[in-house]
Amino acid sequence: MLFSLKKFNVFPVDVWVRRVMNELYIKEADENKVSKQVLQNLAKEKYKDLAGLAQQYLFYQRRSS
C-alpha cells in the first residue's frame, strides 16, 4: 500500500517498529504495553505525511543493528 498506492502517511506497526519507537520515544519498560494507536499517533505527530517512509527506515535501522 505504501508504494503501490502512494499512501505515504500509512504507518504499519509490527514487532520491530514497536520496539524502535518505544526505544526512541516512549521508553516503556514493557513495549507490549504501548498500544498501536499511541504509536500511530506519535508517528503522525513526528513524521507527518511521510510516516510510512519513516516506518521503513525505522524498521531497517532496528533490524540491522
VOPAGU-2260 file (C-alpha; in pm, 1 decimal, decimal comma):
REM VOPAGU-2260
SITE   aa  ch    i         X         Y         Z
SITE  MET   A    0       0,0       0,0       0,0
SITE  LEU   A    1     281,3     237,4      86,7
SITE  PHE   A    2     448,6     232,3    -251,6
SITE  SER   A    3     188,9      94,0    -491,9
SITE  LEU   A    4     -88,4     329,9    -380,6
SITE  LYS   A    5     142,4     612,6    -270,1
SITE  LYS   A    6      -7,5     613,4      78,0
SITE  PHE   A    7     299,6     759,0     247,4
SITE  ASN   A    8     105,7     851,8     560,2
SITE  VAL   A    9      19,2     489,1     646,9
SITE  PHE   A   10     223,8     369,0     946,6
SITE  PRO   A   11     203,9      -9,6     989,6
SITE  VAL   A   12     313,1    -127,7    1334,5
SITE  ASP   A   13     483,2    -462,1    1376,7
SITE  VAL   A   14     712,0    -601,2    1647,2
SITE  TRP   A   15    1022,6    -426,1    1518,0
SITE  VAL   A   16     860,5     -87,7    1466,4
SITE  ARG   A   17     701,1    -112,9    1811,9
SITE  ARG   A   18    1045,0    -181,5    1961,0
SITE  VAL   A   19    1227,2     101,8    1789,2
SITE  MET   A   20     953,1     358,2    1854,5
SITE  ASN   A   21     948,3     256,0    2220,0
SITE  GLU   A   22    1327,6     277,3    2244,2
SITE  LEU   A   23    1346,1     617,0    2076,8
SITE  TYR   A   24    1044,9     799,6    2216,5
SITE  ILE   A   25     830,0     625,2    2475,4
SITE  LYS   A   26    1076,8     427,1    2688,5
SITE  GLU   A   27     817,6     197,5    2846,3
SITE  ALA   A   28     979,5     -97,2    3029,2
SITE  ASP   A   29     742,6    -340,3    2854,8
SITE  GLU   A   30     699,4    -240,1    2491,8
SITE  ASN   A   31     387,6    -457,2    2463,7
SITE  LYS   A   32     205,0    -215,3    2692,7
SITE  VAL   A   33     229,9      58,1    2429,0
SITE  SER   A   34     -79,4      49,4    2211,3
SITE  LYS   A   35     -69,5      52,2    1834,2
SITE  GLN   A   36    -284,5     365,9    1833,3
SITE  VAL   A   37     -35,5     552,2    2053,9
SITE  LEU   A   38     245,7     459,4    1815,1
SITE  GLN   A   39      48,2     564,0    1509,4
SITE  ASN   A   40     -45,9     897,1    1667,8
SITE  LEU   A   41     316,4     959,0    1763,6
SITE  ALA   A   42     429,4     876,4    1409,9
SITE  LYS   A   43     170,7    1113,7    1265,8
SITE  GLU   A   44     289,1    1388,8    1501,1
SITE  LYS   A   45     661,3    1329,6    1437,3
SITE  TYR   A   46     668,0    1235,4    1069,3
SITE  LYS   A   47     351,4    1397,2     933,1
SITE  ASP   A   48     256,0    1279,1     583,6
SITE  LEU   A   49     577,0    1078,1     543,5
SITE  ALA   A   50     516,1     842,9     837,2
SITE  GLY   A   51     512,2     541,3     608,0
SITE  LEU   A   52     855,2     620,5     469,9
SITE  ALA   A   53     985,3     682,6     821,5
SITE  GLN   A   54     849,5     340,5     920,9
SITE  GLN   A   55    1062,4     179,1     651,9
SITE  TYR   A   56    1377,1     348,7     781,6
SITE  LEU   A   57    1294,4     268,1    1144,3
SITE  PHE   A   58    1236,1     -97,6    1057,6
SITE  TYR   A   59    1561,8    -120,2     864,4
SITE  GLN   A   60    1758,5      53,4    1139,7
SITE  ARG   A   61    1627,9    -179,4    1409,7
SITE  ARG   A   62    1671,4    -498,2    1209,7
SITE  SER   A   63    2027,6    -416,8    1104,2
SITE  SER   A   64    2159,1    -320,2    1446,6
